[in-house]
């Protein structure tokens, strides 16, 4: 503690020590805040993806239509499985029904037929609904349409579409929409298969890929439209009690299903995206640790100058019987003290700042450009502990050289010339 206090002619050394401490504090502060924000974005993105991507998907490898009842019962009995539900999926063309009865705007989309009522697999989808309910898919709704210049009222099944797709087609809840199976549009194969639906609601996930293409309908109505579709994807979607058990659960399901079925999980479906996020997070960690490394070099300079200033005192201590190990420990503890104080200040400040950003949404983003309106934050104890451990380890390593130099001083040589 005495060596950390500066005498009048050592003020410059003390200033460098303060700069070192400040550098460590700023480095750990920036690193903890960045990791908290990156973790928040990663979790938010994962939640949005899993709202529309099943945690585990089972499909026929040959694309054939099949009855999944037996397999569904076997999978439901697995301890890791929370829910199982059938689905169908295929590409379609969506055509807006103009009030005059003439075809309106046209857009491509992906039809997903699902079991809407009491389906736990769709719990995340419910959270993205901005209007309407999933239960509306299972009922028919009276809608007034125009055919051949005449108005009439018909009962149409419900459909929930993405907000971006609704905007592109000019559709609002209550408007009819025609879904056409494109595979039936080839030449000389008869009339195309099409079916009218009514928009009963729309969802908004913030991800253009989903909001501009997905159309949810009841499973029975989807099958009515796509009954003989050769490209029809038919299968089971599985929700797990713990999403991170997906790889192990997928392997177990594949063993039960057999070679005729293709089983995939969300970690493989979105592997490139999550690998990129993980790499980006690690890169930020390494780059921002350079700030702490620079501060650690300042610690080396500070302690080397302190050793030079305290040569006489070190020599007297050695002459009085102090061991070299004790002298090294003094300067090692001095470097550690600078590192620990700076780390505590930076880590604590980073935690409070990250908590405030997440709690009060201090940083806003334009919602039309980003999928979130405020910067998301997720606080993980591991991030703060890892940053603190890495910072203190660098400071200890930086203090080793000056400590060893101080321990190697010969008291006889110093006293002879001093």
N, C-alpha and C positions, 0 to 999 in steps of 0.2 A: 504493500500500500504506500510505503514511503517513496519507493522508486516511481510509482505512478504519479505522485505529486511533483510538480515542476518547481525548481528553484528559479530565481530571476534569470540566470544566464542559460536556463534550459527551457525557456518558454517555447522556442521553436520546436524542440522535440515533443513537448506536450501538445502543440498545435497539430503535428503530424499524427499523434496518437488519437486526437479528437477526430481528425479527418478519416483515419482508418475506421474508427468506431462508427462514424456517420455513413461511410461507404458500405460497411457490413449491414447496418440497419436499413439503408435504402435498397440494397440488393435483396435481402430476405423479404422486405416489404413488397417489392415489385414481384418477386417470385411467388410468394404465397397468394397475392391477389390474382396474378395471372393464372395460376393453377386452379384457384377456386372458380374463376370465370370459365376457364376451359372445361372444367368438370361440369359446370352448370350447362354449358352449351351441349356437351356430349350427352348428358342425361336427358335434356329437353329433346334433342334430335332423336335419341333412342326411343323415347316415349311416343313421339309423333310417328316414327316408322312402325312401331309395334301396334299402333292403333289400326293400321291397315295391312300389316304383314304378320301373319300368324307366327307364333313362337315355334311351332312345329307343323309341317304340312306333309300329308300323305296323299300321293296320287298314283294312279296306275301308270306304270312305266311305258305301256303300249298305247296310252291315251284312250283306252276303251271305257265306255260307261259301265259302272259297276254299282252293286248294292253294298254299302259300307256297314250295314247293321252289325254283323258279327264282329268285324274288326273294331268297330266303335266300342262295343261292349268290353272287349279284351283290353283296349287301351284305357278305357275309363277306370278299370280295376287297378291300374298301376299307381303306386303311392305318390309319384311325383306329378301326376296329372290332376289338374283342377277341373277341366271341362273339355269336352269333345263335341264338335258340331260339323255336319256336312256343308259343303259349298260347291258351287259351280262357277266357272269363269270363262269368258270368251270376249273377243273383240266384237263391237257392234258399231253401227252408225246411229247417231241421235239426230232427229229432225224435229225442229220446233213446229208446233201446229199454229199457224197464223189464224187470227180471228175470222178471216175471210174463208178459211178452209184450204187455202193454197199452202204448199210446203214453205216453211220459213228457213231459218239458218240451219246449216248442217255441220256436224262435228263428229270426229271419231271418238270412241270411248271404250272403256272396259266394263263389261257387265259382270257384276258379282251377285249371284243368287245365294242368299243366306237364310238361316232360320232366325227370324227377327225376335220372336217372343221368348222371354226367359232364356236368353243365350249369353252365358257369362263370357264367352269368347269375344263378344263385341262390346265389352265394358269400356274399353278405351275409345272406341268409335262414338259411343254415347257422349263422351266428354267433349267431342269436337262439333256436335250438332249445334248450330246457331238457330235453327228453326225446325219444328216438327219432331216426331218421335219415331223410333224404330218400329214400334207396334203398328204404325200406320201402314206398313208394308203388307201386313196380313189381311187388311180389309179393303173393300172396294168403295170408291167414293163417286157420288154423282157429279158428272161434269157435262157442261153444255158444249157441244162441238158443232161444226158446220160441215156438212157433206152434200156436195152437188147443189150448193146454194141454199140448203135447208138446214135449219137448226133442230137439233134433237139432244135429248139428255141421255147419257149412257153411264153405266157404272164401270169405272176403270180402276185397276190395281195401282197401288202407290209406288213411288220411286223416290229415293233420296239421292241427290247428285251433289257434286262439288260446287262450291260457290263460284269458282272461276268458270267452270263449264256452264253454269246457269247464266252468268253474265255474257259469255260468248254466244249463247243461243237466245238470249233475251227472254229467259224464262223466270217466272216467279211462282211461289207456291200456289197451287190451284190450276196452273196451266197444263194442258196436255202435251205430251211428247211422244213421238213415234220412234221405237227402237227397231232397227233392221239388222238382220243377220247378214253380214257381207258375203259369207260363203255361198249364199243362195242366189247371188247376183250374176253368176256365170251364165254364159249364153246357152240357150236351148235346154235349160233344166227346170223349166216351170216358173211359177210365180215366186217372188222372193218372200221369205218369212218375215213378217213384221207384226208388231203388237203395240197397241197404245197403252201408255201409262199416264198417270197424273203426278206432277211434282208435289210431294207432300212435305218436303223440307230440304234443307241443304246443310252441308257440313263445311267447316273451314279448318284445315290443318296447318296452313302456312307453308305447305310444300306444294309447289306448282305441279309436280308430277302426279300427285294424287288429286288435288283440287280441280284439275283441268280434264281429268279422264274418267274417274271412277263413278259408276252408277250402281247403287244398291237396290235390289228388288227382292221380293220373297222368293224362296227356293222353288216353290211350285210354279210361280209365274215365269221364272227364268228357264225352267225345264220346258215349259210350254212353248217358249220362243226358240229354244236351242235344242229341241229333242233329238234331232238327227245331225247335229253339227259335228263334222269330223274333227274340228280343232277344239272341241269342247274339253275344258279341263274340269274334271270332277274328282273330288277328294274330301279329305277330312282336315280340319284345322284344329289344333290342339293348344289349349292354354295351360301353362304349368304353374305350380305353386311358387316356384322360384325360377325366374326367366333365365338365370345363369346356369341352370341344370339342363339347358336345351341340348347341348352336344351329347351328353350321356343319355338323356331321354330319347333323343332321335336314334341313337345306336340301339337302344333296347327295343324301340318300336320297330325298327327295321328288321331286327331278329324275329319279332313276332309276325310281322306282315309277310315276310318272304321276299324272294327275288322278283316277283311280278310287280312290286310296288317301289316307287321312288320316295324316299323320306329326306326332307331337308329341314334345317332349322334356321332361325333368324341370324345366327352368327355367321353362317356360310352364305346366306342370301345377300347380306350386306357387308361381307367380309372386307372388300376393298375400302369402303367408306370408313368403317371403324378402325381399320389398320392405319389409314391416313390420319385420322384424328389422334390415335395413340402416338404415331410418329411425330405429329406436330406438337403434341403435348410434351414429349420427351425433348424435342428440339428447343422449345421455349425454356425448359428447365436447364438445359446445357448452356444456352446463350446467356440467360440471366444469371447463372452461376458465375459467369465471367466477371460480373460486377463485384461479387464477393471475392473472387480470386484477386482482382486488382487491389481491393482493400486488404487482402491478406499479404500482398507484397508490401503494402505500406507498413504493415505490422513488422515485417522483416527489417525495413529501413528504420523504423522507430526503435526497435529493440537493439539493433546494431549500434545506433547512436547512443542509446542509454548505456550499453556496455562500455562504449568508449568513454563516456562521461563518468562512469562509476569504476573505472579501472583501479583507482587507489583504494576505494572501499572494498572492492572484491579482493584485492591483494591483502588488505588488513584482515578481512574475515578468514581468508585461507591461512594466513600466518597465525591466527588465533586458534586454528584447529578445525575450521569448517571444511567439510568434505566437498569434493568437486560435484558430487551428486546434489548436494544441498544448494550450491551456487546455481547449477543448471535448473533446479526446481524453481528458484526465485523468478528467473526470467521466463520460464515456461508458464508459470502461473500468471505472470504479467500479461503475456500474450493471450492466454486463455481467458483472463478477466476481460480484456478488450473484446474478444470474440463473443463471449457469453452475454455481456451487456448489450452489445450491438445486435446480437441475434434475438435476445428477449424483446428489445425495443421494436425491431423490424417485424418479428413474428407476431407479437401482440398487436402492433399497429395494422398489420396485414389482416389479422383475424377480425378486428373491429371494423375496418374499412369494408372487407368483404361482406360481413354480416349486415352492415348498413346499406350497401348496394343492393343486396338481395331482399332485405326487409322493407326498405322504403323506395325501391326502384329508382335510384338516384340517376342512373344513366339510361336515357330513353333512345330508342331506335325508330326510324321510320317504318311503320308496319307494312307499307306497300313494297318495301325493298327487302325486309328481313321477315323471317317467320315468327319473330317475337317482337313485342313493342318495348321491352326493357331487357337489359342485360341480365341473363339468369346466372345465379351463383349457387354453388353447392359446396358446403364446408365438410371436408373430410379430415379427420384427425391425422390420418397417415400423411397427407400432404404437408401439414405443418411440422410434424415430427421429422419427416424426411428432410425438409429444408433446414430445420434447426440442426439436425445431425450432420448434414453435409457442410453447413457453414462452420460449425464448431470444429469439425475435423480439419477443414482447411486452415483455420486459425491455429490449431495445435501444430499442424505441419509447418506453418510459417514461423512459429516460435521455436522450433527445434534447432535451427541453425544458430541463431543468436545465443540460445541457451548453451549449446555445446561450445561455442566460441568463448563464452564467459567462463565455463568450467575448465577450459584449456589454458587460461591465463596462468603464467608462472608468477607467483607472488614475489620471488627473489628479483626477477627482472624488472617488475613494475616498481618495487620499492627502491631499487638501486638508482633508477633514473627519476623518480618522483620525489 
